[in-house]
Amino acid sequence: MSIQILVSLLCAAATTVLASDLLLKNGDFESPPRNVSPTATNPYFLLTQSNPIPAWTFNGTVQYVTSGPNVSLPGDGHAIQLGLDGSINQTFIADGAYMYVLTFTLAPGGENCSTASALAVSTPDDTAQFYLEQRYGKEAWESHARGFMNLVRKGVPVNLELKSQPTEADPNITCGPVIDTLLLKGVDPPRVYSGNELINGDLEIGPEFLINSTEGILLDAVTDTAQSALQGWTVMGTVKYIDSNHYKVPQGKAAIEIVSGSLGGIQQTLVLQKGWTYNLSFVMGDANDTCMGDFILGVQAGSTSNNFTMQSNGTGSTQSFSMKFKADHSEPTAISFISYTDSQSRDLEFCGPVIDNVVLGASYGTRLEVYSGILYSCIVFLVMVLSKTM
């Protein structure tokens, strides 16, 4: 077994350990309040300070929700609905991870909720807003993810708050968001392995997938890798993090599908050697979700850009591509993948190209030139040493 393969396997094992060590208690809300008695006609149970949801504290109006004919939830389970003034909190203990990734589900609030307010997810140093869009999957509910840096040392308590965030600009908001299935995991620091200059080029380090969910996880636009659930990458538009159990993934267990149409995609910025020639390779495909047609993907590496086209048959087709470019300067270089295609599946869900196995490396000619230069320097140095001893 090669060293590169061994390192990859060890990395995957470490990631698996961290992923299984979820930090939130009662994140699926399946441990109910005492004396809860929702019925099929009234699936909502108002929480009180003397009868809260286990492991969570709350403020304002918060209801315990049971799935039914008017409320769709993952696994037909339970959830929490925040009133327009509602919030829930849980304090977890930092475990020394480099950063944390939170996965959660948003669901519609039932037939009397025409428009739900946004959800604000906050830690002491970060806040982000999320909206229920209902454009990218078959279910009424959808899963989102967010990353945030660990700015405290191991053993320090960290407060996580989820709060209803109504906006004055939208007078049609009638209720707060419904939240379910929160999964929080720690992630190791980013690493670069032999043969690939990119962090997380195989896209395997991302949010935790929901058990038995067939919908993937939506990653919203984020410009800072410290807030990205996809380690090493920023996101433009909306992409879906997909797993190999329910989608066609070209390699490994996870990939991304660009679902928001034109100008959606991912990007990574890194420092390259000025004057070196690099080779960038990747796999494009479809997720086996009946997303058919011509996928047009724009790939940019510094000042070099190319468009790549693949004919998708919607049944899991894949195609490998590559391009060469020269690093023009020693400043950070952006590597980006942007979709120029607006696509919908047979079920009228927004969909798009799948990206996986992105590899960046100095070309063979550049490496040979560097090695030759080193060898030449060594020979000159050796001749100088020998001439002085003779």
PyMOL commands that set and color helices and strands:
alter all, ss='L'
color gray80, all
select helices_A, chain A and resi 3-20+74-76+225-227+364-389
alter helices_A, ss='H'
color red, helices_A
select strands_A, chain A and resi 44-46+57-59+62-66+78-82+87-93+99-107+118-123+126-130+142-149+157-165+178-187+217-219+234-236+239-243+254-258+265-270+277-285+292-301+304-313+318-326+333-339+343-344+350-351+354-362
alter strands_A, ss='S'
color yellow, strands_A
deselect
rebuild
show_as cartoon
